[in-house]
Amino acid sequence: MYDPFVAEFFFGGKTIVVEGDTEHSAFKEVVESNRSLFGEIHIVRARGKYTIIALCKILNQFGSPYAVLHDSDRKTIITKKGAVRANSAWPANEQILEIVAAAPNHSATLVASVPNFEEAMFGEPADGEKPYGAWEKVRKDADVRKKVTTF
């Protein structure tokens, strides 16, 4: 499926590629509430690590500067049955690092939230509706807003 919002990064501004809905809602709140400072920033929701890789390849091809924010996640996960297994998303971290490092003229920045955005920004795992919860925290809590803004 083609996402026309993603294609807007071709038309100027500063692009920040984020992994998912939670990061998108938090950063979008900061950008929209202070257009005079962040008016040129375009937040692109990749909807997954492997899409981040594809978007970065495109941005690199066009020589566009950008930043990436994604969750590091954990190397292993515990299944519903209690078994420990490798996290299938983990190998994408290395690929994201490699593609960002390949940006022309070192024009890309990479930030990974350890282990995820909610724990890195809010100090606790998310519960319930993650994007709404992130938006609400950024909107209502000045300390959280400052942390996300300076991130």
N, CA, C and O atoms as a GROMACS GRO file, in nm:
protein
  604
    1MET      N    1   0.085  -0.118   0.000
    1MET     CA    2   0.000   0.000   0.000
    1MET      C    3   0.089   0.124   0.000
    1MET      O    4   0.190   0.129   0.070
    2TYR      N    5   0.051   0.222  -0.078
    2TYR     CA    6   0.125   0.347  -0.088
    2TYR      C    7   0.073   0.445   0.015
    2TYR      O    8  -0.048   0.465   0.026
    3ASP      N    9   0.162   0.506   0.088
    3ASP     CA   10   0.125   0.604   0.190
    3ASP      C   11   0.170   0.742   0.139
    3ASP      O   12   0.289   0.772   0.142
    4PRO      N   13   0.077   0.825   0.092
    4PRO     CA   14   0.117   0.955   0.036
    4PRO      C   15   0.185   1.046   0.140
    4PRO      O   16   0.265   1.132   0.103
    5PHE      N   17   0.154   1.028   0.268
    5PHE     CA   18   0.217   1.110   0.370
    5PHE      C   19   0.367   1.084   0.375
    5PHE      O   20   0.446   1.176   0.396
    6VAL      N   21   0.407   0.958   0.356
    6VAL     CA   22   0.549   0.923   0.356
    6VAL      C   23   0.620   0.995   0.241
    6VAL      O   24   0.732   1.043   0.258
    7ALA      N   25   0.556   1.003   0.126
    7ALA     CA   26   0.618   1.064   0.008
    7ALA      C   27   0.646   1.213   0.027
    7ALA      O   28   0.722   1.271  -0.050
    8GLU      N   29   0.585   1.276   0.126
    8GLU     CA   30   0.608   1.419   0.147
    8GLU      C   31   0.753   1.451   0.181
    8GLU      O   32   0.794   1.566   0.169
    9PHE      N   33   0.831   1.352   0.223
    9PHE     CA   34   0.970   1.383   0.257
    9PHE      C   35   1.051   1.422   0.134
    9PHE      O   36   1.163   1.472   0.148
   10PHE      N   37   0.997   1.402   0.015
   10PHE     CA   38   1.066   1.445  -0.106
   10PHE      C   39   1.058   1.595  -0.128
   10PHE      O   40   1.133   1.651  -0.208
   11PHE      N   41   0.968   1.662  -0.056
   11PHE     CA   42   0.939   1.801  -0.087
   11PHE      C   43   0.998   1.898   0.014
   11PHE      O   44   0.942   2.006   0.036
   12GLY      N   45   1.107   1.863   0.073
   12GLY     CA   46   1.178   1.957   0.158
   12GLY      C   47   1.151   1.937   0.305
   12GLY      O   48   1.079   1.846   0.346
   13GLY      N   49   1.210   2.023   0.381
   13GLY     CA   50   1.197   2.012   0.525
   13GLY      C   51   1.296   1.912   0.582
   13GLY      O   52   1.377   1.853   0.510
   14LYS      N   53   1.288   1.895   0.710
   14LYS     CA   54   1.375   1.802   0.781
   14LYS      C   55   1.293   1.679   0.817
   14LYS      O   56   1.187   1.691   0.879
   15THR      N   57   1.342   1.563   0.780
   15THR     CA   58   1.267   1.439   0.798
   15THR      C   59   1.316   1.364   0.920
   15THR      O   60   1.436   1.344   0.940
   16ILE      N   61   1.221   1.322   1.001
   16ILE     CA   62   1.248   1.230   1.111
   16ILE      C   63   1.165   1.106   1.086
   16ILE      O   64   1.042   1.112   1.082
   17VAL      N   65   1.232   0.994   1.068
   17VAL     CA   66   1.165   0.867   1.047
   17VAL      C   67   1.151   0.799   1.183
   17VAL      O   68   1.251   0.774   1.250
   18VAL      N   69   1.028   0.769   1.223
   18VAL     CA   70   1.003   0.702   1.350
   18VAL      C   71   0.944   0.565   1.324
   18VAL      O   72   0.880   0.542   1.221
   19GLU      N   73   0.965   0.475   1.418
   19GLU     CA   74   0.924   0.337   1.397
   19GLU      C   75   0.772   0.318   1.397
   19GLU      O   76   0.718   0.248   1.312
   20GLY      N   77   0.703   0.381   1.492
   20GLY     CA   78   0.562   0.348   1.504
   20GLY      C   79   0.473   0.462   1.547
   20GLY      O   80   0.512   0.579   1.550
   21ASP      N   81   0.350   0.424   1.581
   21ASP     CA   82   0.246   0.519   1.615
   21ASP      C   83   0.275   0.598   1.742
   21ASP      O   84   0.242   0.716   1.751
   22THR      N   85   0.336   0.533   1.841
   22THR     CA   86   0.360   0.600   1.969
   22THR      C   87   0.458   0.716   1.952
   22THR      O   88   0.431   0.828   1.996
   23GLU      N   89   0.570   0.689   1.887
   23GLU     CA   90   0.669   0.795   1.863
   23GLU      C   91   0.608   0.904   1.774
   23GLU      O   92   0.631   1.023   1.797
   24HIS      N   93   0.533   0.863   1.675
   24HIS     CA   94   0.470   0.959   1.584
   24HIS      C   95   0.376   1.051   1.660
   24HIS      O   96   0.380   1.172   1.640
   25SER      N   97   0.292   0.997   1.746
   25SER     CA   98   0.196   1.082   1.817
   25SER      C   99   0.267   1.179   1.913
   25SER      O  100   0.226   1.294   1.925
   26ALA      N  101   0.372   1.133   1.979
   26ALA     CA  102   0.445   1.220   2.072
   26ALA      C  103   0.517   1.333   1.998
   26ALA      O  104   0.506   1.449   2.036
   27PHE      N  105   0.590   1.300   1.892
   27PHE     CA  106   0.663   1.402   1.818
   27PHE      C  107   0.569   1.495   1.741
   27PHE      O  108   0.596   1.614   1.730
   28LYS      N  109   0.462   1.442   1.690
   28LYS     CA  110   0.365   1.524   1.617
   28LYS      C  111   0.304   1.629   1.710
   28LYS      O  112   0.283   1.743   1.669
   29GLU      N  113   0.277   1.592   1.835
   29GLU     CA  114   0.224   1.687   1.932
   29GLU      C  115   0.324   1.800   1.956
   29GLU      O  116   0.285   1.917   1.961
   30VAL      N  117   0.450   1.767   1.970
   30VAL     CA  118   0.554   1.869   1.992
   30VAL      C  119   0.565   1.960   1.870
   30VAL      O  120   0.571   2.082   1.885
   31VAL      N  121   0.568   1.903   1.751
   31VAL     CA  122   0.582   1.981   1.628
   31VAL      C  123   0.460   2.072   1.608
   31VAL      O  124   0.475   2.191   1.581
   32GLU      N  125   0.342   2.016   1.620
   32GLU     CA  126   0.220   2.093   1.595
   32GLU      C  127   0.199   2.204   1.698
   32GLU      O  128   0.140   2.307   1.666
   33SER      N  129   0.247   2.184   1.819
   33SER     CA  130   0.225   2.285   1.922
   33SER      C  131   0.328   2.398   1.916
   33SER      O  132   0.314   2.499   1.986
   34ASN      N  133   0.432   2.382   1.833
   34ASN     CA  134   0.534   2.487   1.823
   34ASN      C  135   0.584   2.495   1.679
   34ASN      O  136   0.702   2.471   1.651
   35ARG      N  137   0.494   2.531   1.589
   35ARG     CA  138   0.527   2.539   1.446
   35ARG      C  139   0.637   2.641   1.416
   35ARG      O  140   0.714   2.622   1.322
   36SER      N  141   0.647   2.746   1.496
   36SER     CA  142   0.750   2.847   1.469
   36SER      C  143   0.890   2.789   1.487
   36SER      O  144   0.983   2.830   1.418
   37LEU      N  145   0.905   2.695   1.578
   37LEU     CA  146   1.035   2.632   1.602
   37LEU      C  147   1.056   2.508   1.516
   37LEU      O  148   1.167   2.483   1.468
   38PHE      N  149   0.949   2.429   1.497
   38PHE     CA  150   0.963   2.299   1.431
   38PHE      C  151   0.888   2.291   1.298
   38PHE      O  152   0.860   2.181   1.251
   39GLY      N  153   0.858   2.404   1.237
   39GLY     CA  154   0.777   2.407   1.116
   39GLY      C  155   0.832   2.329   0.999
   39GLY      O  156   0.755   2.281   0.916
   40GLU      N  157   0.962   2.315   0.990
   40GLU     CA  158   1.023   2.245   0.877
   40GLU      C  159   1.036   2.094   0.899
   40GLU      O  160   1.082   2.023   0.810
   41ILE      N  161   0.996   2.046   1.014
   41ILE     CA  162   1.014   1.905   1.046
   41ILE      C  163   0.895   1.823   0.996
   41ILE      O  164   0.779   1.858   1.019
   42HIS      N  165   0.928   1.715   0.929
   42HIS     CA  166   0.828   1.622   0.877
   42HIS      C  167   0.849   1.488   0.947
   42HIS      O  168   0.955   1.427   0.933
   43ILE      N  169   0.750   1.442   1.021
   43ILE     CA  170   0.759   1.315   1.093
   43ILE      C  171   0.701   1.205   1.005
   43ILE      O  172   0.585   1.212   0.965
   44VAL      N  173   0.780   1.104   0.975
   44VAL     CA  174   0.735   0.992   0.893
   44VAL      C  175   0.723   0.868   0.981
   44VAL      O  176   0.820   0.824   1.042
   45ARG      N  177   0.604   0.813   0.986
   45ARG     CA  178   0.578   0.691   1.062
   45ARG      C  179   0.605   0.572   0.970
   45ARG      O  180   0.533   0.550   0.873
   46ALA      N  181   0.710   0.497   1.002
   46ALA     CA  182   0.750   0.386   0.916
   46ALA      C  183   0.665   0.261   0.937
   46ALA      O  184   0.648   0.182   0.844
   47ARG      N  185   0.611   0.243   1.055
   47ARG     CA  186   0.530   0.125   1.088
   47ARG      C  187   0.612  -0.004   1.090
   47ARG      O  188   0.563  -0.111   1.054
   48GLY      N  189   0.737   0.008   1.133
   48GLY     CA  190   0.818  -0.111   1.148
   48GLY      C  191   0.963  -0.089   1.110
   48GLY      O  192   0.996   0.001   1.033
   49LYS      N  193   1.050  -0.172   1.166
   49LYS     CA  194   1.194  -0.158   1.145
   49LYS      C  195   1.234  -0.179   0.998
   49LYS      O  196   1.318  -0.107   0.945
   50TYR      N  197   1.174  -0.278   0.935
   50TYR     CA  198   1.216  -0.309   0.799
   50TYR      C  199   1.171  -0.201   0.700
   50TYR      O  200   1.234  -0.182   0.597
   51THR      N  201   1.064  -0.132   0.730
   51THR     CA  202   1.024  -0.017   0.649
   51THR      C  203   1.120   0.099   0.670
   51THR      O  204   1.147   0.175   0.578
   52ILE      N  205   1.171   0.113   0.792
   52ILE     CA  206   1.272   0.216   0.818
   52ILE      C  207   1.390   0.196   0.723
   52ILE      O  208   1.440   0.292   0.664
   53ILE      N  209   1.434   0.074   0.709
   53ILE     CA  210   1.548   0.043   0.622
   53ILE      C  211   1.519   0.087   0.479
   53ILE      O  212   1.603   0.150   0.415
   54ALA      N  213   1.400   0.054   0.429
   54ALA     CA  214   1.364   0.091   0.292
   54ALA      C  215   1.358   0.243   0.275
   54ALA      O  216   1.408   0.296   0.176
   55LEU      N  217   1.298   0.312   0.371
   55LEU     CA  218   1.289   0.458   0.362
   55LEU      C  219   1.427   0.524   0.366
   55LEU      O  220   1.453   0.620   0.294
   56CYS      N  221   1.515   0.471   0.451
   56CYS     CA  222   1.651   0.526   0.460
   56CYS      C  223   1.727   0.505   0.330
   56CYS      O  224   1.804   0.592   0.289
   57LYS      N  225   1.708   0.393   0.265
   57LYS     CA  226   1.773   0.369   0.136
   57LYS      C  227   1.728   0.474   0.034
   57LYS      O  228   1.810   0.524  -0.043
   58ILE      N  229   1.600   0.506   0.035
   58ILE     CA  230   1.548   0.608  -0.057
   58ILE      C  231   1.608   0.744  -0.024
   58ILE      O  232   1.654   0.815  -0.113
   59LEU      N  233   1.606   0.780   0.104
   59LEU     CA  234   1.662   0.909   0.145
   59LEU      C  235   1.810   0.918   0.112
   59LEU      O  236   1.858   1.023   0.068
   60ASN      N  237   1.883   0.809   0.132
   60ASN     CA  238   2.025   0.807   0.096
   60ASN      C  239   2.044   0.827  -0.054
   60ASN      O  240   2.132   0.901  -0.097
   61GLN      N  241   1.961   0.762  -0.133
   61GLN     CA  242   1.972   0.771  -0.278
   61GLN      C  243   1.956   0.915  -0.327
   61GLN      O  244   2.021   0.957  -0.422
   62PHE      N  245   1.868   0.988  -0.261
   62PHE     CA  246   1.843   1.127  -0.300
   62PHE      C  247   1.933   1.226  -0.226
   62PHE      O  248   1.927   1.346  -0.252
   63GLY      N  249   2.017   1.176  -0.134
   63GLY     CA  250   2.108   1.262  -0.061
   63GLY      C  251   2.037   1.352   0.039
   63GLY      O  252   2.088   1.458   0.076
   64SER      N  253   1.921   1.310   0.084
   64SER     CA  254   1.842   1.390   0.178
   64SER      C  255   1.888   1.367   0.321
   64SER      O  256   1.908   1.252   0.362
   65PRO      N  257   1.906   1.474   0.397
   65PRO     CA  258   1.940   1.456   0.539
   65PRO      C  259   1.817   1.407   0.615
   65PRO      O  260   1.704   1.441   0.580
   66TYR      N  261   1.839   1.327   0.719
   66TYR     CA  262   1.728   1.274   0.797
   66TYR      C  263   1.777   1.226   0.932
   66TYR      O  264   1.897   1.215   0.957
   67ALA      N  265   1.681   1.196   1.019
   67ALA     CA  266   1.709   1.133   1.148
   67ALA      C  267   1.615   1.013   1.162
   67ALA      O  268   1.506   1.012   1.105
   68VAL      N  269   1.659   0.915   1.238
   68VAL     CA  270   1.578   0.795   1.262
   68VAL      C  271   1.567   0.773   1.412
   68VAL      O  272   1.665   0.786   1.485
   69LEU      N  273   1.447   0.741   1.456
   69LEU     CA  274   1.423   0.701   1.594
   69LEU      C  275   1.350   0.568   1.591
   69LEU      O  276   1.241   0.556   1.534
   70HIS      N  277   1.410   0.467   1.654
   70HIS     CA  278   1.344   0.337   1.663
   70HIS      C  279   1.371   0.275   1.798
   70HIS      O  280   1.461   0.318   1.870
   71ASP      N  281   1.293   0.175   1.832
   71ASP     CA  282   1.314   0.100   1.956
   71ASP      C  283   1.426   0.000   1.936
   71ASP      O  284   1.435  -0.063   1.830
   72SER      N  285   1.511  -0.016   2.037
   72SER     CA  286   1.613  -0.120   2.027
   72SER      C  287   1.548  -0.257   2.048
   72SER      O  288   1.595  -0.357   1.995
   73ASP      N  289   1.441  -0.259   2.125
   73ASP     CA  290   1.375  -0.383   2.165
   73ASP      C  291   1.473  -0.469   2.245
   73ASP      O  292   1.584  -0.426   2.276
   74ARG      N  293   1.431  -0.586   2.277
   74ARG     CA  294   1.518  -0.679   2.350
   74ARG      C  295   1.560  -0.791   2.256
   74ARG      O  296   1.487  -0.827   2.164
   75LYS      N  297   1.678  -0.846   2.282
   75LYS     CA  298   1.733  -0.950   2.195
   75LYS      C  299   1.649  -1.078   2.199
   75LYS      O  300   1.640  -1.150   2.100
   76THR      N  301   1.589  -1.104   2.312
   76THR     CA  302   1.503  -1.221   2.325
   76THR      C  303   1.366  -1.178   2.377
   76THR      O  304   1.351  -1.073   2.439
   77ILE      N  305   1.267  -1.262   2.351
   77ILE     CA  306   1.132  -1.238   2.402
   77ILE      C  307   1.082  -1.363   2.470
   77ILE      O  308   1.132  -1.473   2.447
   78ILE      N  309   0.983  -1.346   2.553
   78ILE     CA  310   0.920  -1.459   2.620
   78ILE      C  311   0.785  -1.481   2.554
   78ILE      O  312   0.702  -1.390   2.548
   79THR      N  313   0.762  -1.602   2.505
   79THR     CA  314   0.636  -1.633   2.438
   79THR      C  315   0.524  -1.646   2.540
   79THR      O  316   0.548  -1.647   2.660
   80LYS      N  317   0.401  -1.656   2.490
   80LYS     CA  318   0.284  -1.671   2.578
   80LYS      C  319   0.293  -1.799   2.661
   80LYS      O  320   0.234  -1.807   2.769
   81LYS      N  321   0.365  -1.896   2.611
   81LYS     CA  322   0.382  -2.023   2.683
   81LYS      C  323   0.501  -2.020   2.777
   81LYS      O  324   0.531  -2.120   2.842
   82GLY      N  325   0.570  -1.905   2.786
   82GLY     CA  326   0.681  -1.890   2.879
   82GLY      C  327   0.817  -1.928   2.824
   82GLY      O  328   0.916  -1.925   2.898
   83ALA      N  329   0.824  -1.964   2.698
   83ALA     CA  330   0.953  -2.000   2.638
   83ALA      C  331   1.028  -1.874   2.596
   83ALA      O  332   0.967  -1.775   2.556
   84VAL      N  333   1.161  -1.879   2.607
   84VAL     CA  334   1.245  -1.768   2.562
   84VAL      C  335   1.292  -1.798   2.421
   84VAL      O  336   1.343  -1.907   2.393
   85ARG      N  337   1.275  -1.700   2.332
   85ARG     CA  338   1.322  -1.720   2.195
   85ARG      C  339   1.380  -1.589   2.142
   85ARG      O  340   1.358  -1.482   2.199
   86ALA      N  341   1.454  -1.599   2.035
   86ALA     CA  342   1.515  -1.481   1.973
   86ALA      C  343   1.406  -1.388   1.920
   86ALA      O  344   1.305  -1.434   1.867
   87ASN      N  345   1.426  -1.260   1.935
   87ASN     CA  346   1.333  -1.160   1.884
   87ASN      C  347   1.362  -1.142   1.736
   87ASN      O  348   1.472  -1.102   1.698
   88SER      N  349   1.264  -1.170   1.651
   88SER     CA  350   1.284  -1.163   1.506
   88SER      C  351   1.311  -1.021   1.457
   88SER      O  352   1.363  -1.002   1.347
   89ALA      N  353   1.277  -0.920   1.537
   89ALA     CA  354   1.302  -0.781   1.498
   89ALA      C  355   1.446  -0.738   1.528
   89ALA      O  356   1.493  -0.638   1.474
   90TRP      N  357   1.515  -0.811   1.614
   90TRP     CA  358   1.649  -0.769   1.657
   90TRP      C  359   1.748  -0.752   1.541
   90TRP      O  360   1.820  -0.653   1.541
   91PRO      N  361   1.755  -0.843   1.444
   91PRO     CA  362   1.852  -0.825   1.335
   91PRO      C  363   1.834  -0.696   1.255
   91PRO      O  364   1.930  -0.648   1.194
   92ALA      N  365   1.715  -0.639   1.256
   92ALA     CA  366   1.692  -0.514   1.183
   92ALA      C  367   1.772  -0.399   1.244
   92ALA      O  368   1.807  -0.305   1.173
   93ASN      N  369   1.801  -0.404   1.374
   93ASN     CA  370   1.879  -0.297   1.438
   93ASN      C  371   2.012  -0.277   1.366
   93ASN      O  372   2.052  -0.164   1.338
   94GLU      N  373   2.080  -0.385   1.339
   94GLU     CA  374   2.210  -0.379   1.270
   94GLU      C  375   2.195  -0.323   1.129
   94GLU      O  376   2.278  -0.244   1.084
   95GLN      N  377   2.089  -0.364   1.061
   95GLN     CA  378   2.066  -0.315   0.925
   95GLN      C  379   2.035  -0.165   0.924
   95GLN      O  380   2.080  -0.092   0.836
   96ILE      N  381   1.958  -0.120   1.023
   96ILE     CA  382   1.930   0.024   1.033
   96ILE      C  383   2.059   0.101   1.058
   96ILE      O  384   2.084   0.203   0.995
   97LEU      N  385   2.142   0.051   1.148
   97LEU     CA  386   2.270   0.115   1.177
   97LEU      C  387   2.355   0.125   1.051
   97LEU      O  388   2.413   0.230   1.024
   98GLU      N  389   2.362   0.018   0.975
   98GLU     CA  390   2.443   0.016   0.852
   98GLU      C  391   2.392   0.115   0.747
   98GLU      O  392   2.471   0.186   0.686
   99ILE      N  393   2.261   0.120   0.727
   99ILE     CA  394   2.206   0.208   0.623
   99ILE      C  395   2.219   0.354   0.663
   99ILE      O  396   2.243   0.440   0.578
  100VAL      N  397   2.202   0.384   0.791
  100VAL     CA  398   2.220   0.523   0.836
  100VAL      C  399   2.367   0.563   0.825
  100VAL      O  400   2.398   0.676   0.787
  101ALA      N  401   2.457   0.472   0.858
  101ALA     CA  402   2.600   0.501   0.845
  101ALA      C  403   2.640   0.524   0.700
  101ALA      O  404   2.740   0.591   0.673
  102ALA      N  405   2.563   0.469   0.606
  102ALA     CA  406   2.593   0.484   0.464
  102ALA      C  407   2.536   0.613   0.404
  102ALA      O  408   2.551   0.636   0.284
  103ALA      N  409   2.472   0.695   0.484
  103ALA     CA  410   2.414   0.820   0.433
  103ALA      C  411   2.524   0.908   0.376
  103ALA      O  412   2.631   0.921   0.435
  104PRO      N  413   2.499   0.969   0.260
  104PRO     CA  414   2.600   1.056   0.199
  104PRO      C  415   2.638   1.171   0.293
  104PRO      O  416   2.551   1.231   0.356
  105ASN      N  417   2.764   1.200   0.300
  105ASN     CA  418   2.816   1.312   0.380
  105ASN      C  419   2.774   1.304   0.527
  105ASN      O  420   2.762   1.407   0.593
  106HIS      N  421   2.754   1.185   0.576
  106HIS     CA  422   2.714   1.166   0.718
  106HIS      C  423   2.594   1.253   0.753
  106HIS      O  424   2.592   1.317   0.858
  107SER      N  425   2.495   1.254   0.665
  107SER     CA  426   2.381   1.345   0.678
  107SER      C  427   2.262   1.284   0.754
  107SER      O  428   2.152   1.339   0.750
  108ALA      N  429   2.285   1.173   0.821
  108ALA     CA  430   2.176   1.108   0.894
  108ALA      C  431   2.216   1.088   1.040
  108ALA      O  432   2.334   1.071   1.073
  109THR      N  433   2.116   1.092   1.126
  109THR     CA  434   2.135   1.071   1.269
  109THR      C  435   2.049   0.954   1.312
  109THR      O  436   1.935   0.940   1.268
  110LEU      N  437   2.103   0.870   1.399
  110LEU     CA  438   2.029   0.753   1.447
  110LEU      C  439   2.018   0.759   1.599
  110LEU      O  440   2.117   0.782   1.669
  111VAL      N  441   1.897   0.738   1.648
  111VAL     CA  442   1.872   0.728   1.791
  111VAL      C  443   1.786   0.605   1.814
  111VAL      O  444   1.684   0.585   1.747
  112ALA      N  445   1.828   0.522   1.908
  112ALA     CA  446   1.750   0.404   1.945
  112ALA      C  447   1.702   0.419   2.089
  112ALA      O  448   1.782   0.445   2.179
  113SER      N  449   1.574   0.404   2.110
  113SER     CA  450   1.518   0.406   2.245
  113SER      C  451   1.540   0.270   2.308
  113SER      O  452   1.504   0.168   2.250
  114VAL      N  453   1.600   0.267   2.426
  114VAL     CA  454   1.633   0.142   2.492
  114VAL      C  455   1.540   0.119   2.609
  114VAL      O  456   1.533   0.205   2.697
  115PRO      N  457   1.469   0.010   2.615
  115PRO     CA  458   1.444  -0.086   2.508
  115PRO      C  459   1.333  -0.042   2.415
  115PRO      O  460   1.315  -0.098   2.307
  116ASN      N  461   1.256   0.061   2.457
  116ASN     CA  462   1.150   0.113   2.371
  116ASN      C  463   1.123   0.258   2.409
  116ASN      O  464   1.172   0.308   2.510
  117PHE      N  465   1.045   0.325   2.327
  117PHE     CA  466   1.018   0.467   2.344
  117PHE      C  467   0.953   0.497   2.480
  117PHE      O  468   0.992   0.592   2.548
  118GLU      N  469   0.856   0.418   2.517
  118GLU     CA  470   0.783   0.443   2.640
  118GLU      C  471   0.873   0.436   2.763
  118GLU      O  472   0.867   0.523   2.850
  119GLU      N  473   0.956   0.334   2.771
  119GLU     CA  474   1.045   0.319   2.886
  119GLU      C  475   1.156   0.425   2.883
  119GLU      O  476   1.197   0.474   2.988
  120ALA      N  477   1.204   0.459   2.765
  120ALA     CA  478   1.310   0.559   2.755
  120ALA      C  479   1.259   0.699   2.789
  120ALA      O  480   1.328   0.776   2.856
  121MET      N  481   1.140   0.732   2.742
  121MET     CA  482   1.087   0.868   2.762
  121MET      C  483   1.008   0.883   2.892
  121MET      O  484   1.019   0.985   2.960
  122PHE      N  485   0.928   0.782   2.925
  122PHE     CA  486   0.836   0.794   3.038
  122PHE      C  487   0.879   0.715   3.161
  122PHE      O  488   0.817   0.727   3.267
  123GLY      N  489   0.982   0.633   3.148
  123GLY     CA  490   1.033   0.557   3.260
  123GLY      C  491   0.951   0.437   3.301
  123GLY      O  492   0.973   0.379   3.407
  124GLU      N  493   0.855   0.399   3.216
  124GLU     CA  494   0.770   0.284   3.247
  124GLU      C  495   0.717   0.223   3.118
  124GLU      O  496   0.702   0.294   3.018
  125PRO      N  497   0.688   0.093   3.121
  125PRO     CA  498   0.630   0.032   3.001
  125PRO      C  499   0.489   0.087   2.977
  125PRO      O  500   0.420   0.128   3.071
  126ALA      N  501   0.448   0.088   2.853
  126ALA     CA  502   0.316   0.138   2.817
  126ALA      C  503   0.209   0.036   2.854
  126ALA      O  504   0.231  -0.085   2.850
  127ASP      N  505   0.095   0.088   2.888
  127ASP     CA  506  -0.020   0.002   2.907
  127ASP      C  507  -0.138   0.065   2.834
  127ASP      O  508  -0.148   0.188   2.825
  128GLY      N  509  -0.225  -0.016   2.785
  128GLY     CA  510  -0.342   0.037   2.716
  128GLY      C  511  -0.308   0.091   2.578
  128GLY      O  512  -0.225   0.035   2.508
  129GLU      N  513  -0.372   0.198   2.542
  129GLU     CA  514  -0.358   0.261   2.411
  129GLU      C  515  -0.230   0.343   2.406
  129GLU      O  516  -0.227   0.458   2.451
  130LYS      N  517  -0.123   0.285   2.352
  130LYS     CA  518   0.008   0.349   2.356
  130LYS      C  519   0.015   0.485   2.285
  130LYS      O  520   0.064   0.580   2.346
  131PRO      N  521  -0.032   0.498   2.161
  131PRO     CA  522  -0.020   0.629   2.096
  131PRO      C  523  -0.098   0.739   2.170
  131PRO      O  524  -0.048   0.851   2.186
  132TYR      N  525  -0.217   0.708   2.215
  132TYR     CA  526  -0.296   0.808   2.287
  132TYR      C  527  -0.228   0.843   2.420
  132TYR      O  528  -0.222   0.960   2.458
  133GLY      N  529  -0.178   0.742   2.490
  133GLY     CA  530  -0.110   0.765   2.617
  133GLY      C  531   0.012   0.853   2.601
  133GLY      O  532   0.037   0.941   2.684
  134ALA      N  533   0.089   0.830   2.496
  134ALA     CA  534   0.208   0.912   2.470
  134ALA      C  535   0.167   1.055   2.438
  134ALA      O  536   0.226   1.150   2.490
  135TRP      N  537   0.068   1.071   2.352
  135TRP     CA  538   0.020   1.204   2.317
  135TRP      C  539  -0.028   1.280   2.440
  135TRP      O  540   0.003   1.397   2.458
  136GLU      N  541  -0.105   1.211   2.523
  136GLU     CA  542  -0.158   1.274   2.643
  136GLU      C  543  -0.047   1.316   2.741
  136GLU      O  544  -0.053   1.424   2.798
  137LYS      N  545   0.053   1.229   2.758
  137LYS     CA  546   0.164   1.263   2.848
  137LYS      C  547   0.243   1.383   2.797
  137LYS      O  548   0.279   1.471   2.874
  138VAL      N  549   0.268   1.387   2.668
  138VAL     CA  550   0.343   1.498   2.610
  138VAL      C  551   0.261   1.627   2.619
  138VAL      O  552   0.316   1.734   2.644
  139ARG      N  553   0.132   1.616   2.600
  139ARG     CA  554   0.044   1.734   2.602
  139ARG      C  555   0.026   1.789   2.742
  139ARG      O  556   0.018   1.911   2.759
  140LYS      N  557   0.019   1.701   2.844
  140LYS     CA  558  -0.016   1.745   2.979
  140LYS      C  559   0.101   1.760   3.076
  140LYS      O  560   0.089   1.833   3.174
  141ASP      N  561   0.212   1.695   3.051
  141ASP     CA  562   0.323   1.694   3.145
  141ASP      C  563   0.440   1.774   3.088
  141ASP      O  564   0.503   1.731   2.991
  142ALA      N  565   0.469   1.889   3.146
  142ALA     CA  566   0.574   1.978   3.096
  142ALA      C  567   0.712   1.910   3.094
  142ALA      O  568   0.790   1.933   3.002
  143ASP      N  569   0.740   1.829   3.194
  143ASP     CA  570   0.870   1.761   3.199
  143ASP      C  571   0.883   1.659   3.086
  143ASP      O  572   0.988   1.648   3.023
  144VAL      N  573   0.776   1.585   3.060
  144VAL     CA  574   0.777   1.488   2.950
  144VAL      C  575   0.790   1.561   2.817
  144VAL      O  576   0.867   1.519   2.731
  145ARG      N  577   0.715   1.670   2.800
  145ARG     CA  578   0.722   1.748   2.676
  145ARG      C  579   0.865   1.796   2.653
  145ARG      O  580   0.916   1.787   2.541
  146LYS      N  581   0.929   1.846   2.756
  146LYS     CA  582   1.067   1.894   2.744
  146LYS      C  583   1.160   1.780   2.705
  146LYS      O  584   1.248   1.798   2.620
  147LYS      N  585   1.142   1.664   2.766
  147LYS     CA  586   1.228   1.549   2.735
  147LYS      C  587   1.213   1.506   2.590
  147LYS      O  588   1.312   1.481   2.523
  148VAL      N  589   1.089   1.497   2.542
  148VAL     CA  590   1.064   1.458   2.402
  148VAL      C  591   1.115   1.566   2.308
  148VAL      O  592   1.172   1.535   2.204
  149THR      N  593   1.095   1.692   2.342
  149THR     CA  594   1.138   1.802   2.257
  149THR      C  595   1.290   1.804   2.240
  149THR      O  596   1.339   1.830   2.131
  150THR      N  597   1.363   1.779   2.347
  150THR     CA  598   1.510   1.782   2.340
  150THR      C  599   1.569   1.650   2.292
  150THR      O  600   1.689   1.643   2.263
  151PHE      N  601   1.488   1.547   2.283
  151PHE     CA  602   1.535   1.415   2.239
  151PHE      C  603   1.581   1.424   2.097
  151PHE      O  604   1.624   1.324   2.039
   0.00000   0.00000   0.00000
